[in-house]
Amino acid sequence: MKAVSGRELARILERKGWRVLRISGSHHLYGQGKERIALPVHGNTTLKKGLQRDLMRQAGLSEKDLEA
């Protein structure tokens, strides 16, 4: 799996229809319908593998979505 930063994953989420509900410090809360995802955005620091995998699962993203 390609490692991405929180900032890159935020862009991918926005392309897939998720929208920013609020920002509290370095955590961005995204929503789509009743689903909510808290995404840590710490500059260009890559997300840990397990966290990235879990966020992608919650958002319904696949590895192909990271390539685009």
Backbone as ProteinMPNN parsed JSONL, in Angstrom:
{"seq_chain_A": "MKAVSGRELARILERKGWRVLRISGSHHLYGQGKERIALPVHGNTTLKKGLQRDLMRQAGLSEKDLEA", "coords_chain_A": {"N_chain_A": [[0.839, -1.175, 0.0], [0.537, 2.208, -0.837], [2.086, 4.749, 0.98], [0.6, 7.615, 2.381], [0.22, 11.113, 3.181], [-1.651, 12.869, 5.731], [-2.712, 15.152, 4.605], [-2.727, 14.515, 1.847], [-4.529, 12.363, 1.867], [-6.784, 13.714, 2.681], [-7.359, 15.265, 0.418], [-8.02, 13.22, -1.364], [-10.301, 12.169, -0.116], [-12.028, 14.376, -0.373], [-12.336, 14.454, -3.15], [-13.836, 12.171, -3.447], [-16.292, 12.88, -2.512], [-16.578, 13.444, 0.204], [-16.919, 15.867, 2.818], [-15.52, 18.653, 4.602], [-16.36, 18.988, 7.931], [-15.612, 20.233, 10.29], [-12.661, 21.753, 11.717], [-10.357, 21.037, 14.135], [-7.702, 22.05, 15.654], [-5.123, 20.034, 14.602], [-6.73, 18.104, 13.563], [-9.019, 17.046, 11.207], [-12.416, 16.869, 10.669], [-14.335, 14.893, 8.72], [-17.298, 14.383, 6.799], [-19.942, 12.386, 5.433], [-23.062, 11.917, 4.586], [-24.317, 10.127, 7.276], [-21.958, 9.201, 8.145], [-18.77, 9.647, 9.74], [-15.409, 10.796, 9.813], [-12.402, 11.194, 11.47], [-9.586, 12.839, 10.673], [-6.159, 12.999, 11.025], [-4.04, 15.7, 10.338], [-0.944, 16.414, 9.911], [0.984, 18.33, 8.648], [3.177, 17.275, 6.099], [3.645, 14.74, 7.016], [3.689, 11.27, 6.825], [0.962, 8.981, 7.204], [0.59, 6.415, 9.671], [0.746, 2.931, 8.854], [-1.372, 1.186, 9.786], [-3.309, 3.021, 10.721], [-3.866, 4.436, 8.372], [-4.913, 2.37, 6.79], [-7.235, 1.754, 8.275], [-8.667, 4.2, 8.155], [-9.098, 4.342, 5.406], [-10.695, 2.084, 5.064], [-12.964, 2.852, 6.548], [-13.821, 4.988, 4.966], [-14.406, 3.742, 2.622], [-12.529, 3.433, 0.616], [-10.193, 2.24, -1.863], [-6.999, 0.75, -2.725], [-6.542, 1.55, -5.308], [-7.682, 4.051, -5.413], [-5.761, 5.619, -4.264], [-3.858, 5.893, -6.193], [-4.786, 7.623, -8.141]], "CA_chain_A": [[0.0, 0.0, 0.0], [1.289, 3.461, -0.924], [1.934, 5.59, 2.171], [0.208, 8.987, 2.069], [0.105, 12.007, 4.335], [-3.028, 13.239, 6.043], [-3.108, 16.167, 3.628], [-3.045, 13.822, 0.596], [-5.752, 11.581, 2.076], [-7.867, 14.696, 2.726], [-7.691, 15.589, -0.978], [-8.685, 12.048, -1.939], [-11.643, 12.123, 0.466], [-12.838, 15.434, -0.968], [-12.665, 14.023, -4.516], [-14.829, 11.096, -3.367], [-17.57, 13.392, -2.025], [-16.566, 13.761, 1.625], [-16.716, 17.297, 3.02], [-15.0, 19.035, 5.92], [-17.386, 19.477, 8.841], [-14.926, 21.192, 11.156], [-11.244, 21.515, 11.961], [-9.998, 21.316, 15.517], [-6.261, 21.845, 15.717], [-4.609, 19.326, 13.426], [-7.651, 17.037, 13.188], [-10.09, 17.47, 10.325], [-13.553, 15.963, 10.746], [-15.007, 14.789, 7.433], [-18.579, 13.702, 6.861], [-20.675, 12.027, 4.218], [-24.264, 11.321, 5.155], [-24.17, 9.998, 8.73], [-20.6, 8.72, 8.416], [-17.807, 10.647, 10.178], [-14.019, 10.355, 9.867], [-11.463, 12.166, 12.028], [-8.34, 12.666, 9.932], [-5.059, 13.841, 11.514], [-3.261, 16.338, 9.271], [0.269, 16.959, 10.515], [1.877, 18.699, 7.555], [3.382, 16.224, 5.099], [4.025, 13.507, 7.691], [2.87, 10.148, 6.359], [0.158, 8.286, 8.203], [1.029, 5.055, 9.979], [0.076, 1.949, 7.997], [-2.631, 0.714, 10.368], [-4.26, 4.131, 10.739], [-4.253, 4.688, 6.985], [-5.771, 1.256, 6.36], [-8.51, 1.893, 8.96], [-9.362, 5.356, 7.597], [-9.531, 3.972, 4.062], [-11.808, 1.144, 5.223], [-14.122, 3.635, 6.971], [-14.258, 5.833, 3.855], [-14.739, 2.917, 1.471], [-11.517, 3.649, -0.416], [-9.334, 1.115, -2.192], [-5.649, 1.17, -3.069], [-6.608, 2.21, -6.613], [-8.012, 5.451, -5.177], [-4.529, 6.32, -3.894], [-3.06, 6.09, -7.389], [-5.329, 8.711, -8.975]], "C_chain_A": [[0.89, 1.246, 0.0], [1.024, 4.305, 0.328], [1.606, 7.011, 1.732], [0.155, 9.809, 3.34], [-1.373, 12.287, 4.592], [-3.567, 14.24, 5.046], [-3.507, 15.514, 2.302], [-4.346, 13.031, 0.721], [-6.963, 12.516, 2.147], [-8.309, 15.063, 1.31], [-8.455, 14.449, -1.638], [-10.117, 11.952, -1.419], [-12.551, 13.165, -0.178], [-13.231, 15.099, -2.408], [-13.764, 12.971, -4.517], [-16.143, 11.558, -2.73], [-17.641, 13.671, -0.534], [-16.354, 15.269, 1.766], [-16.258, 17.572, 4.441], [-16.155, 19.581, 6.748], [-16.805, 20.52, 9.788], [-13.466, 20.793, 11.274], [-10.959, 21.934, 13.39], [-8.511, 21.007, 15.672], [-5.78, 21.174, 14.453], [-5.52, 18.187, 12.993], [-8.811, 17.615, 12.39], [-11.198, 16.43, 10.409], [-14.301, 16.031, 9.416], [-16.308, 14.027, 7.607], [-19.152, 13.448, 5.491], [-21.906, 11.281, 4.698], [-24.132, 11.294, 6.668], [-22.786, 9.509, 9.136], [-19.694, 9.882, 8.797], [-16.414, 10.026, 10.224], [-13.181, 11.484, 10.439], [-10.096, 11.884, 11.429], [-7.261, 13.571, 10.512], [-4.242, 14.385, 10.347], [-2.092, 17.049, 9.944], [1.271, 17.273, 9.409], [1.96, 17.596, 6.522], [3.873, 14.927, 5.728], [3.105, 12.38, 7.237], [2.132, 9.513, 7.524], [0.756, 6.904, 8.458], [0.166, 4.083, 9.185], [-1.294, 1.527, 8.522], [-3.698, 1.789, 10.382], [-4.762, 4.414, 9.332], [-5.216, 3.613, 6.501], [-7.166, 1.389, 6.984], [-9.32, 3.067, 8.404], [-9.886, 5.049, 6.202], [-10.722, 3.019, 4.121], [-13.082, 1.904, 5.604], [-14.706, 4.456, 5.822], [-14.663, 5.036, 2.62], [-13.781, 3.117, 0.313], [-10.717, 2.379, -0.655], [-7.938, 1.651, -2.505], [-5.605, 1.876, -4.419], [-6.929, 3.694, -6.457], [-6.77, 6.266, -4.816], [-3.698, 6.649, -5.115], [-3.498, 7.312, -8.188], [-4.893, 10.076, -8.548]], "O_chain_A": [[1.868, 1.324, 0.743], [-0.128, 4.544, 0.687], [2.244, 7.552, 0.829], [0.057, 9.267, 4.441], [-2.231, 11.975, 3.765], [-4.741, 14.191, 4.679], [-4.504, 15.905, 1.696], [-5.166, 13.024, -0.196], [-8.054, 12.144, 1.715], [-9.505, 15.161, 1.038], [-9.413, 14.675, -2.376], [-11.041, 11.684, -2.187], [-13.706, 12.879, -0.492], [-14.338, 15.425, -2.839], [-14.539, 12.88, -5.47], [-17.012, 10.737, -2.438], [-18.687, 14.103, -0.05], [-15.687, 15.882, 0.932], [-16.567, 16.82, 5.365], [-16.845, 20.511, 6.333], [-17.423, 21.551, 10.055], [-13.082, 19.662, 10.977], [-11.281, 23.049, 13.8], [-8.116, 19.849, 15.803], [-6.0, 21.68, 13.353], [-5.135, 17.381, 12.145], [-9.492, 18.541, 12.83], [-10.944, 15.238, 10.238], [-14.828, 17.076, 9.034], [-16.412, 13.138, 8.452], [-18.896, 14.174, 4.53], [-21.81, 10.145, 5.162], [-23.862, 12.325, 7.284], [-22.477, 9.413, 10.323], [-19.823, 10.977, 8.25], [-16.254, 8.874, 10.625], [-13.24, 12.611, 9.948], [-9.518, 10.82, 11.649], [-7.419, 14.792, 10.499], [-3.807, 13.631, 9.477], [-2.241, 18.149, 10.478], [2.275, 16.578, 9.249], [0.94, 17.042, 6.113], [4.461, 14.095, 5.037], [1.882, 12.522, 7.264], [2.602, 9.507, 8.661], [1.355, 6.302, 7.567], [-0.992, 4.367, 8.881], [-2.269, 1.516, 7.77], [-4.862, 1.515, 10.091], [-5.96, 4.61, 9.127], [-6.226, 3.921, 5.869], [-8.169, 1.165, 6.306], [-10.529, 2.943, 8.203], [-10.996, 5.45, 5.853], [-11.652, 3.133, 3.322], [-14.152, 1.64, 5.055], [-15.923, 4.607, 5.711], [-15.207, 5.601, 1.671], [-14.173, 2.986, -0.847], [-10.579, 1.543, 0.238], [-7.726, 2.863, -2.544], [-4.73, 2.709, -4.654], [-6.499, 4.509, -7.273], [-6.737, 7.476, -5.041], [-2.908, 7.592, -5.083], [-2.677, 7.961, -8.837], [-5.28, 11.069, -9.165]]}, "name": "protein", "num_of_chains": 1, "seq": "MKAVSGRELARILERKGWRVLRISGSHHLYGQGKERIALPVHGNTTLKKGLQRDLMRQAGLSEKDLEA"}
